[in-house]
Amino acid sequence: MQYGLIGEHLGHSYSKLIQEKLLDHYTYDIHPVEKEDLDAFMKERAFKAINVTIPYKKDVIPYLYQLDDASQKIGAVNTIVNQDGKLYGYNTDYYGFDYMVQKHGVTFTEKKVLVLGNGGASQAIQAVIKDHKAKEMFVTDIILNEGIITIDEVYQNHKDIDIVVNTTPCGMYPHVDSSAVDLSRFEKVEAVFDCVYNPMDTKFTLQAKKLGIPVAVTGLEMLVGQAKKALEYFKNIQIDDQEIDRIYREILLETSNLITECTTQEVLEEISQKLDKEIVFSDDIEKDAIENNRILIVKQEDILTHHERLISNGFIVNGDTSEEIIANFKTAIQKF
């Protein structure tokens, strides 16, 4: 492997898809590493550059020759470059989260912020929140280290939270019915961010939208942003920030479901060929709507019954011709 991603459970990673869209003639590999194999992998150094994800963002630090300022401040590394056998560590999660926050016009200045989780990604996000001069920041986790409080303490003593950020894997596919927080317990939340990027809307962001919270964003933009910055380190190049939104839209198009009522077989086959999506006549709509690269054919009454979940994990699109359906599908994605 020359370039790629290491972590423990990588079955639903979008990193290869994103990285290879950023640069032509470039191969990026997904390389799961078990905990007992990490030491040997890092000592062998048989790579040019890698990204690091859960649960190794802190574990890789002892193997590194030098850390950049962000990694030192955050205490976590998600990007490693091998230069003549010496490993240099960087943190691009900071950049990715900062990009996402600014893209949606959210400010932390003088705000009361709740961060769910205290792992490697959380450290980067906490640094962004501090640098943006939040009034107060509270961190919850299942491990109660110094400075960490329980979610029950938050519910009891901090109902006036302004912004909530989820850095835990709660709600990630296939465990889509879990959430690390009940937003209804707060009085005035104005924005929520979820680092989970699959599904497009999590139970957490769905609840936010149902409650009328103005900004509710999942982590795909953050993922693309940090990948862009990582590739700049990998190849010692500069990539325009506009590429982040372009690739974000392409990923949505390629990984989102198209959900339609039964139409003619000819139209279905045209759509399938043009969008490179498999046709599924779905009996288990909620499950299938979360899986990628599907055209779900369902009855109108099923669409109405499962409206919220289908909206969140695919796009309900109708039309008389394949051209009309595809155009409506692409228009829906541009609004997402």
Sequence and secondary structure as in RCSB ss.txt:
>XXXX:A:sequence
MQYGLIGEHLGHSYSKLIQEKLLDHYTYDIHPVEKEDLDAFMKERAFKAINVTIPYKKDVIPYLYQLDDASQKIG
AVNTIVNQDGKLYGYNTDYYGFDYMVQKHGVTFTEKKVLVLGNGGASQAIQAVIKDHKAKEMFVTDIILNEGIIT
IDEVYQNHKDIDIVVNTTPCGMYPHVDSSAVDLSRFEKVEAVFDCVYNPMDTKFTLQAKKLGIPVAVTGLEMLVG
QAKKALEYFKNIQIDDQEIDRIYREILLETSNLITECTTQEVLEEISQKLDKEIVFSDDIEKDAIENNRILIVKQ
EDILTHHERLISNGFIVNGDTSEEIIANFKTAIQKF
>XXXX:A:secstr
  EEEEES  TT  HHHHHHHHSSS   EEEE  GGGHHHHHHHT  SEEEE TT TTTTGGG SEE HHHHHHT
  SEEEEETTEEEEE  HHHHHHHHHHHTT   BT EEEEE  SHHHHHHHHHHHHTTBSEEEEE SS  TTEE 
HHHHHHH TT  EEEE S TT TT TT  S  GGG S   EEEES  SSSS HHHHHHHHTT SEEE THHHHHH
HHHHHHHHHHT    THHHHHHHHHHHHHHSEEEEE   HHHHHHHHHHHT EEEE SSHHHHHHSSSEEEEE H
HHHHHTHHHHHHHEEE   SSHHHHHHHHHHHHHH 
